[in-house]
């Protein structure tokens, strides 16, 4: 099976629900759980705001005062996924103590709900499906420019990976093997730690600004 056909096939097999998605249960579902319908629909019930102010920084921040409860619940659900370790232990009839069934990555602040930045596309799609205009405030840190130039040679598959990555603001690039690129108008951000000094720096000369995120 071709790689591009895998996800559509999985979605068809799961009835349009992503396999890592978390089943959403509302009050009606609790009353009649045997009649629970597919969660593929993103249309929420109840009054929704015409617009929503979203701050994009180290996380995606949503003001609680602007969020109806149904929308807040669904946003939090975007940053939750089923814990494979729980189901692995359960299938082997081992103790599931201290193994949460659901792992939630949303954070609760006094006036905001925050999601990981990787949830931005899904959150924007959810708002669009419910007719909510997104008022985005971009307060991301631009990073520290470093003058470098790449003196190595990328394999063809690495060139494809780097080209695909540079089309996005956020993503994950595995540290092994390490890839560094120059001569691009954008400043890519690499998630790197010791690999920067051990792997990337020896291949770099001067000439291109790169934002480096360590940790």
N, C-alpha and C positions, 0 to 999 in steps of 0.2 A: 504494500500500500504506500502510495506517495505521501510524503510528510505533510503536504498541504491538505490532504484528505482526511487526516486522522481526527482533528478537532470536529469538523462537520459530522463525521460518522459517530463520534461519541455523543454529540448533542442530539442527534437523531435517536440514538439508543436510550438516552435519558429523558426523552420527551421535551427537549429544548432547554433543559436546566443544566447548567455547568456542573460537572461532577464534584468540584470543590466548593460549590455553593452550599449555603446552610439553609435548611428548610425553614421557611417563615411561618409562624403559627400565630394567628390572631384569636380574639375571643370567640368568634364563630367556629373556628377550627377546633377549639377546646371543647365546645359544646357537642359538635358532631365530627370527631376526628376521622371517622370512616368515610366521610364525604369530602375530605380535603382535596382541593383542586390543585392543578399544576401552578407553580409559582413563576411560570415563564412571563406572565404579564407584569409589567412594571407600573401600570396605572394604579394610583393610590386613591382610596376613597376619602371623602371629606374635603372641606375647603383647603385650598393650597394658596400660598402667597404668589403674587404676580412676579416678584423678583426675589433674589436671595443674594446677599453679600457674602462672598467667599474670599478668604485671605489665603494666598499660597505662599508659604514660607518653608520652614523645616518640615511642617506638616500642612495638611489642608484644614483650615479652621472655618467652622460654621457657627454663627451666632445662635445660641439657644433660643433667644427671644423671638427669632424669625421662623423657628421650626415648629410646625405642627407635630404632634407626637408620632403620627404614622410615618411622616417623612424622616424624623429623627431615628426611629427604629430601623427603617430601611437603610439609611446611611450607615448606621452602626453595623448592620448586617453585611454591608459591602466589604468590611474589613475583618470579617470572621470566616473561618474555614474549619472543616472537620479535622480533628486530630488523628492522624493515621496510627499513632502509637496506642491510642485508646482502643481502636477497633482491632488492632493486631493482638493486644492482650486479651480483649474480650473473646476473639475467635479461638484463642488458645486456652480459654477458661482460666486465665491468670487474673490476679487482682488488678483492678483498675483504680485502686485508691491513689489519689494524688495525680491522676492522669485525666485532665479535663477532656470532655467529649468535644467541646468547641473551643478553639483558640481565637480570642478576640484581640485585634490590634488597634482598635479605636481607643482614644484617650478622652477622659472626661475632665474638663476644666470648669471652674465656677461659672463662666459665661459662654463657653464654647465647647463644641464637640470637635475633636480633631481626628482625622484619618491619615494613614500613610499616603505619601504623594503618589505612590503607585496606583491608588484608587481614583485618581483624578478623572480619567476618561470614563470610568463606570459611573462616577457621581455626576459628571456633566451629562451623560446619556440619560440617567435617571431623572434629572431635572428637566431635560428637554422632553422626555416622554410624558411628563406631567404639566407641560406648558409653563414652566417656571424659568424666567430669564435669569441668566447667570451674570452677576456683577462681580467681576474678578479683580482683586487687588493683589498684584504681584509684588511681594516683599521678600523674595529670595535673595540670599547673599550671592554676589557675583563671583566670589572666590578671589584668590590671589594669583594674578597673571605671572607666569614663569616663561621666560624666553628660551624655547627649546626648538630643536629640529630633529626629525627622525632620520637616523642613518642606517637603519636596518632594512630588511626586505621582507614584505608580507607574502605569505602563501596566498594563492587565489581564494581559498575558502576564508582566510582571515580578511582579505580585502572586502569580500562580500559581507562578512560580519560587521566590520567597521563601518562600511557604507550604510548598512541597515541601522546601526546604532546611532549614527550621527543625525538621522532623521527625527530622533526623539530627544526630548529634554531629560527624561528619566529612564532608567533601565538598569540592568545588571550585566556586567561584563566579567566573566570568570577570570581570575588572576593567573590561571595556568592554561595555555601559555599567555604571557602578558603581551598586549598589543598597544602601541602608542602611535598616534598619527599626527601629521602636521598639515601644512598648506590647505587649511580650510578656514573660511571666514568665521565659523562658529568656534566657541571654545568648549570642547567636550569636557565633561567632568568624569574622572575615573575614580572608582572606589578602590583605593589601594592603601597598603600599609608598608610593610618592609619590602614588598615587591618593587616599590618605587625606587628605592636605593639599590636593590640587588638586581633588578631586571630592566627597568625602564631607563634610569639615569645613564648607564653606560652606552646606550644606543642613541642618546640625544646630544645634539649640538646646540645651535642657536637659531632663532628666527621666528618661532611660532608661539603664540600665547596659549597656554593650557592651564585650566583651573584644576587644581589638585585637591581632592578631598581625602584626608587620611583618617584611619580609624577602622 
